[in-house]
Amino acid sequence: METKEKYMRRALELAAMGEGRTSPNPMVGCVIVKDGRIISEGYHEKYGEYHAERNALLRCEEDPAGADLYVTLEPCCHHGKTPPCTDIIIEKKIGRVFVGGLDSNPLVAGKGVAILRNSGIEVETGILEEDCLKLNEVFYHFISTGTPFVAAKYAMSADGRIACATGDSKWITGEDARRQVHMLRKRYSGILVGIGTVIADDPMLNCREEEGVDPVRIVCDSNLRIPMDSQIVKTAGEIPTIVAAAERTLLTSEGRAKAGELTSAGVTVLTAGGAGEGEETDLKNLMGQLAERKIDSVLIEGGSRINASAFASRIVNKVYAYVGGVIIGGEKAPGPVGGEGARTMADAVRLRDTCVSSIGEDICITGYPAYPEDE
């Protein structure tokens, strides 16, 4: 491995240590090298706190003048919650800066690199660029579209079922795969399910990983059927919780009364479409409201109905399909995506950039949906 790539790889490792704590900011890592030695390291540890470059330079116990600085994302050049990183890089007389990916934030977007070059600092960009961009796919999507990056996760049997015809689904995958799912919950800002999942499983929807960060819990519940004694409602004062109802429901006295009870329990009740009889919550509308609350990413962990709505709404940006080594069978056993489905193969949603990995006895297929007219 070339020296530049070696140090950038280390910066990527550092950046990942901020997972779950930097949103809606990106994860960034920084390595300072002088005379062939790493003399300091840093990463963006928490939203609102110092960025990676400033952390690394402030903690450096040697004079960094003339040193090389490796950073996974272009240094910021604007005053936000913290001072510009370009200022301290110039102040500390860094000799060269190696950048992974450029920042798509309009406040930066190449300006940070230009400021450093105009100050006489040599800057090289594109070091492990693809890896750096993928690490922050959530950030890049959110900053460019203004909507949350949405991932659909489901576990299915080797014959494509997510449960038996009786509804039993514990467990299709093994402990290793289920542990990885909790790592995903740490990665995404919000976790979304339909009311059917809440009623059937009474889940907590928290992150049970050590030092994990609980995502905001979001329940699509058009008719406000969520039980007041469900685990989600009972813990709403501890973990941020949103229930999205249909507009028509909150026009009724019963609906307003239930919304009041939920609010008193600490639940945030939102209205997201569904004005007409039988209409469900509008997921696109809901994503817009979540974006306003700076929820930059959502992991969908619902059943076939909510998955069908998500794909039909074309809000899904990534898929995690866990496949367990079990055969369920049965014509009435549900698949991961319900609804009417594609009428022809030309109408099907295809996955691009797929990757298959082994997790214990199971496998995980990840990919990015390409909707028919996008191809």
ABEGO torsion letter per residue (X at the ends): XBAAAAAAAAAAAAAAAABGAAOABBBBBBBBBBGGBBABBBBBABBGBBBAAAAAAAABABBABGBBBBBABBBBABBBABBBAAAAAAAAGBABBBBABBBABAABGGAAAAAAAAAGBBBBBGBGAAAAAAAAAAAAAAAAAGBBBBBBBBBBBAAGBABBAAGBAOBABBAAAAAAAAAAAAABABBBBBAAAAAAAGBAGBBABBGBBBBBBBBBBAAGABBAABAAAAAAAABBBBBBBBAAAAABAAAAAAAAAAAAAGBBBBBBEGABBGBBBBAAAAAAAAAAAGBABBBBABBAAAAAAAAAAGABABBBBBBBBBBAEEAABBBABBEAEBABAAABBBBBGBBBBBBEABBBBBBBBBBAAAX
